Amino acid sequence: MLGWPLKVTISGATGFTWKFFWVGKENLTPQPVPAALDYDLWLGPAPYKPYNVHRTHQTFRGYWDYDGGGLGDMGQHYMDPVQYLLGKDNTSPVKVEGDAPQQHPDAIGIWRKIVYTYEDGCQIVLEGEGYETPGQGSLYRGPEGQGVQGIRMHDSRCHEQARRAARSRTAEHRLHPVRPQPRTFRPGRGQIGYHSATLVNMALCALRLNRTLQFDPEKQLFVNDDAANRLIDQPMRAPWKNLIRNVQNMHIMKKLLIILLACCLVPFATQAQDARQRTATTIIADALAQLPAETPMSTIRSCGARLDGRFRASANWPACSFLPPRERTHTSNTP
């Protein structure tokens, strides 16, 4: 109804708040670690930095080592339904642009605007608190119209289409320019959450580096930017680094053991197949050996054996009159 591609704006003006001032403090003064706190365990794999109460509890989100500020806390919740609306549950943007002051290497600061662009031109725009577009913000905007908070349309054609859609049993299809499949909770849906979280992390990388980043949705890596890619998988301090490495090695060893076990079982499976083949051949040979030497081939065929390079028994083999009574009684279907 609004045309394509769509631009979706998420800001205070369109009904979203970012917990915007969940930021860190620069040049924290070291403080004694409380006796009840295992600070080393609390830090986990993050780099060691002197304790200050502002690094812990709810304010930990203001530091790059532990979180991503209000955007890191709320971003996936706001952008996940937008990702669904645009039909992007299984892909990522190709570009992210950030407009923000130079970020401190330790403490997270504010930002003014972040823009994601997908390959087909669709955009998600995030506006920081106090930096919203003047006037009534536009939640959805397309080439043929726009919708603001409350889905009020600023185009006469949109009004008319909305009225027609309201009277139609296919209103949902008429209102949506795309028809994403309904989400269901089943195995594999974690991939959706992964792409939602990737949106957040892409923006955080752009803010930390203070530059526009190009992204490859297939490789899930930034294009020609080693500094940005290093932020994807940041180094961990010991002993966590060794612990993770040991877990990874355990997974590798598990796969190798499975492969080794499969290789060991292959000869047994082959031998079992050969044994079954030999058993069938032996049964046929034993049965044929009981035939009188003068038995004509026509008689053999009529009793269910066929000569095509080797004899193969069939369902009516036990009915052969020239077998001794005991063999006729106990012989069953032979493969």
C-alpha positions as CSV (number, residue, x, y, z in Angstrom):
1,M,0.0,0.0,0.0
2,L,2.9,2.4,0.8
3,G,5.0,1.1,-2.1
4,W,8.4,-0.5,-1.9
5,P,11.1,-0.2,-0.5
6,L,10.0,0.8,3.0
7,K,11.8,3.0,5.5
8,V,10.9,2.3,9.1
9,T,11.9,4.9,11.8
10,I,12.2,3.9,15.4
11,S,12.4,6.8,17.8
12,G,10.7,8.5,20.7
13,A,8.6,10.4,18.2
14,T,7.2,7.1,16.8
15,G,6.6,5.5,20.3
16,F,9.9,4.0,21.3
17,T,12.3,4.9,24.1
18,W,15.9,3.8,24.1
19,K,16.9,4.0,27.8
20,F,19.1,6.5,26.0
21,F,21.2,7.7,28.9
22,W,22.4,4.3,30.0
23,V,25.9,5.4,29.4
24,G,29.2,4.9,31.2
25,K,31.5,7.2,33.1
26,E,35.0,8.0,32.0
27,N,38.1,7.7,34.2
28,L,36.5,5.8,37.0
29,T,38.3,5.8,40.4
30,P,39.3,2.3,41.6
31,Q,37.4,1.2,44.7
32,P,37.8,-1.7,47.1
33,V,36.0,-4.9,46.0
34,P,33.1,-5.8,48.4
35,A,33.8,-8.9,50.4
36,A,30.6,-10.5,49.1
37,L,31.5,-10.1,45.5
38,D,33.8,-12.4,43.5
39,Y,34.9,-9.7,41.1
40,D,37.1,-11.9,39.0
41,L,34.2,-14.3,38.4
42,W,31.9,-11.4,37.7
43,L,34.2,-10.1,35.0
44,G,34.3,-13.5,33.3
45,P,36.1,-13.4,30.0
46,A,36.1,-9.6,29.8
47,P,39.4,-7.7,30.3
48,Y,40.3,-7.0,33.9
49,K,39.8,-3.4,35.0
50,P,39.8,-2.1,38.5
51,Y,36.6,-2.4,40.4
52,N,34.1,0.5,40.6
53,V,30.5,0.1,41.7
54,H,29.4,1.8,38.5
55,R,30.7,-1.2,36.5
56,T,28.3,-3.5,38.2
57,H,24.7,-4.0,38.9
58,Q,22.3,-2.2,36.5
59,T,24.9,0.4,35.3
60,F,27.2,-2.2,33.8
61,R,25.4,-1.7,30.4
62,G,27.3,1.6,30.0
63,Y,30.7,-0.1,29.3
64,W,31.8,-1.7,26.1
65,D,33.3,-4.7,27.8
66,Y,29.9,-5.8,29.2
67,D,27.1,-4.5,27.0
68,G,26.0,-1.8,24.5
69,G,24.1,0.8,26.5
70,G,20.4,1.4,25.9
71,L,20.8,0.2,22.3
72,G,22.3,-3.1,23.4
73,D,19.6,-3.6,25.9
74,M,16.5,-2.6,23.9
75,G,17.5,-2.8,20.2
76,Q,16.6,-6.4,19.5
77,H,13.2,-5.9,21.1
78,Y,12.3,-2.9,18.9
79,M,13.9,-4.1,15.7
80,D,12.8,-7.7,15.7
81,P,9.2,-7.0,14.7
82,V,10.4,-4.5,12.1
83,Q,12.7,-7.1,10.7
84,Y,9.7,-9.4,10.4
85,L,7.5,-6.7,8.8
86,L,10.2,-6.2,6.1
87,G,10.6,-9.9,5.5
88,K,14.2,-9.9,6.6
89,D,14.1,-12.6,9.3
90,N,16.8,-14.6,7.4
91,T,19.2,-11.9,6.2
92,S,21.1,-8.9,7.3
93,P,21.6,-5.3,6.1
94,V,24.4,-4.6,3.6
95,K,25.3,-1.3,5.3
96,V,25.1,0.5,8.6
97,E,25.8,4.2,9.2
98,G,26.2,5.8,12.6
99,D,26.0,9.5,13.5
100,A,27.5,10.0,17.0
101,P,30.2,11.8,19.0
102,Q,33.5,10.0,19.1
103,Q,33.1,7.1,21.6
104,H,35.3,6.6,24.6
105,P,37.3,3.3,24.5
106,D,35.8,2.2,27.8
107,A,32.6,4.1,28.5
108,I,29.6,4.0,26.1
109,G,28.3,7.4,25.0
110,I,25.2,8.7,23.3
111,W,24.4,8.6,19.6
112,R,22.2,10.7,17.3
113,K,21.2,8.5,14.4
114,I,21.8,5.0,13.0
115,V,20.7,3.9,9.5
116,Y,20.6,0.3,8.3
117,T,20.2,-0.4,4.5
118,Y,19.2,-3.7,3.0
119,E,20.1,-4.9,-0.4
120,D,16.7,-4.1,-1.8
121,G,16.8,-0.5,-0.5
122,C,14.7,-1.0,2.6
123,Q,15.9,0.9,5.6
124,I,15.6,0.9,9.4
125,V,16.3,4.3,11.0
126,L,17.0,4.7,14.7
127,E,16.8,8.2,16.1
128,G,18.4,9.0,19.5
129,E,16.5,10.7,22.3
130,G,16.5,14.5,21.7
131,Y,17.5,14.0,18.0
132,E,14.2,12.9,16.6
133,T,12.9,14.3,13.3
134,P,11.0,17.6,14.0
135,G,7.2,17.3,14.1
136,Q,5.2,14.1,14.0
137,G,7.6,11.2,13.3
138,S,6.9,8.9,10.4
139,L,6.9,5.3,11.5
140,Y,6.5,3.8,8.0
141,R,7.4,5.6,4.8
142,G,7.3,4.3,1.2
143,P,7.3,5.8,-2.3
144,E,3.5,6.1,-2.2
145,G,2.8,7.3,1.3
146,Q,3.6,7.2,4.9
147,G,2.1,6.1,8.2
148,V,2.7,7.8,11.6
149,Q,2.3,6.5,15.1
150,G,-1.2,4.9,15.4
151,I,-0.9,4.0,11.7
152,R,-2.5,7.3,10.5
153,M,-1.9,7.6,6.7
154,H,-0.8,10.8,5.0
155,D,-2.0,10.0,1.5
156,S,-5.6,10.0,0.1
157,R,-5.0,6.8,-1.7
158,C,-3.8,5.1,1.5
159,H,-7.0,6.3,3.3
160,E,-9.2,4.8,0.5
161,Q,-7.2,1.6,0.4
162,A,-7.4,1.3,4.2
163,R,-11.2,1.8,4.1
164,R,-11.6,-0.9,1.4
165,A,-9.2,-3.2,3.3
166,A,-11.3,-2.8,6.5
167,R,-14.3,-4.1,4.7
168,S,-12.4,-6.9,3.1
169,R,-11.8,-10.4,4.6
170,T,-8.2,-10.1,3.3
171,A,-7.5,-6.9,5.1
172,E,-4.2,-8.1,6.4
173,H,-2.9,-9.0,2.9
174,R,-4.0,-5.6,1.5
175,L,-2.3,-3.6,4.3
176,H,1.0,-5.3,4.1
177,P,3.3,-4.8,1.0
178,V,4.9,-8.1,1.8
179,R,3.4,-11.3,3.2
180,P,5.9,-12.8,5.7
181,Q,5.0,-16.2,6.9
182,P,3.6,-16.4,10.4
183,R,6.2,-17.0,13.0
184,T,5.8,-20.3,14.9
185,F,7.8,-21.5,17.9
186,R,9.7,-24.5,16.5
187,P,13.3,-25.7,16.3
188,G,15.4,-23.4,14.1
189,R,13.7,-20.2,15.0
190,G,16.8,-19.2,17.0
191,Q,18.1,-18.0,13.6
192,I,15.6,-15.2,13.7
193,G,16.9,-14.0,17.1
194,Y,20.4,-14.3,15.8
195,H,19.6,-11.8,12.9
196,S,17.9,-9.5,15.4
197,A,20.9,-9.4,17.6
198,T,23.2,-9.0,14.6
199,L,21.4,-5.7,13.9
200,V,22.3,-4.4,17.3
201,N,25.9,-5.6,17.1
202,M,26.4,-4.1,13.6
203,A,25.4,-0.7,15.0
204,L,27.6,-1.0,18.1
205,C,30.6,-1.7,15.8
206,A,29.9,1.3,13.7
207,L,29.6,3.5,16.8
208,R,32.8,2.3,18.3
209,L,34.7,2.8,15.1
210,N,32.8,6.0,14.2
211,R,32.4,5.2,10.5
212,T,30.1,3.6,8.0
213,L,30.5,-0.2,7.6
214,Q,29.7,-2.4,4.7
215,F,28.4,-5.9,5.6
216,D,28.2,-9.2,3.7
217,P,24.9,-11.0,4.7
218,E,26.2,-14.4,3.4
219,K,29.6,-14.4,5.1
220,Q,28.3,-12.5,8.2
221,L,31.4,-10.4,8.1
222,F,32.2,-6.7,7.5
223,V,33.6,-6.0,4.0
224,N,37.3,-5.1,3.9
225,D,37.4,-3.9,7.5
226,D,39.7,-6.0,9.8
227,A,39.1,-3.6,12.7
228,A,35.4,-4.1,12.5
229,N,35.7,-7.9,12.2
230,R,37.9,-8.1,15.2
231,L,35.0,-6.7,17.2
232,I,32.9,-9.6,16.2
233,D,35.0,-12.1,18.1
234,Q,36.9,-10.2,20.8
235,P,39.8,-11.9,22.7
236,M,39.1,-13.4,26.1
237,R,41.4,-13.4,29.1
238,A,42.7,-16.5,30.8
239,P,41.5,-18.8,32.2
240,W,38.3,-18.3,30.2
241,K,40.2,-18.3,26.9
242,N,41.6,-21.8,27.7
243,L,38.2,-23.0,28.9
244,I,36.5,-22.0,25.7
245,R,39.3,-23.5,23.7
246,N,39.0,-26.8,25.6
247,V,35.3,-26.9,25.0
248,Q,35.9,-26.3,21.3
249,N,38.5,-29.0,21.3
250,M,36.0,-31.4,22.9
251,H,33.5,-30.8,20.2
252,I,36.2,-31.4,17.6
253,M,37.3,-34.6,19.3
254,K,33.7,-35.8,19.5
255,K,33.2,-35.3,15.7
256,L,36.5,-37.1,15.1
257,L,35.5,-40.0,17.3
258,I,32.2,-40.3,15.5
259,I,34.0,-40.4,12.1
260,L,36.5,-42.9,13.4
261,L,33.7,-45.1,14.8
262,A,31.9,-45.0,11.5
263,C,35.1,-46.0,9.6
264,C,35.6,-48.9,12.0
265,L,32.0,-50.2,11.5
266,V,32.1,-50.0,7.7
267,P,34.1,-53.3,7.3
268,F,31.7,-55.1,9.7
269,A,28.8,-53.9,7.7
270,T,30.4,-55.0,4.5
271,Q,31.2,-58.4,6.0
272,A,27.6,-58.8,7.2
273,Q,26.3,-58.0,3.7
274,D,28.7,-60.6,2.3
275,A,27.6,-63.1,4.8
276,R,24.0,-62.6,3.9
277,Q,24.8,-63.0,0.3
278,R,26.8,-66.2,1.0
279,T,23.9,-67.5,3.1
280,A,21.4,-67.1,0.3
281,T,23.8,-68.6,-2.3
282,T,24.5,-71.6,0.0
283,I,20.8,-72.2,0.5
284,I,20.2,-72.3,-3.3
285,A,23.2,-74.4,-3.9
286,D,22.2,-76.9,-1.3
287,A,18.7,-77.2,-2.7
288,L,20.0,-77.6,-6.2
289,A,22.4,-80.3,-5.1
290,Q,19.5,-82.4,-4.0
291,L,18.0,-82.5,-7.5
292,P,18.5,-85.7,-9.6
293,A,21.2,-85.2,-12.1
294,E,18.7,-85.8,-15.0
295,T,16.3,-83.0,-13.9
296,P,15.5,-81.0,-17.0
297,M,15.9,-77.2,-16.8
298,S,12.2,-76.7,-17.6
299,T,11.3,-78.5,-14.4
300,I,13.7,-76.3,-12.4
301,R,12.1,-73.2,-13.9
302,S,8.6,-74.4,-13.1
303,C,9.6,-74.9,-9.5
304,G,10.6,-71.3,-9.1
305,A,14.3,-71.2,-9.8
306,R,15.6,-68.9,-12.6
307,L,19.0,-69.2,-14.3
308,D,20.4,-65.8,-15.1
309,G,24.1,-66.3,-14.4
310,R,23.1,-67.8,-11.0
311,F,20.1,-69.6,-9.5
312,R,17.7,-67.6,-7.3
313,A,14.9,-69.3,-5.2
314,S,11.4,-67.9,-5.2
315,A,8.2,-68.2,-3.1
316,N,7.0,-71.5,-4.7
317,W,10.3,-73.3,-4.3
318,P,8.9,-75.5,-1.4
319,A,6.3,-76.9,-3.7
320,C,8.9,-78.8,-5.9
321,S,7.8,-82.4,-5.9
322,F,11.4,-83.8,-6.3
323,L,12.6,-82.4,-2.9
324,P,12.5,-85.0,0.0
325,P,9.5,-84.5,2.4
326,R,11.6,-83.1,5.2
327,E,13.0,-80.3,3.1
328,R,9.6,-79.5,1.6
329,T,8.2,-79.1,5.1
330,H,10.8,-76.8,6.5
331,T,12.0,-74.8,3.6
332,S,10.6,-71.2,3.7
333,N,10.8,-68.2,1.4
334,T,14.4,-67.8,0.4
335,P,15.8,-64.3,-0.5
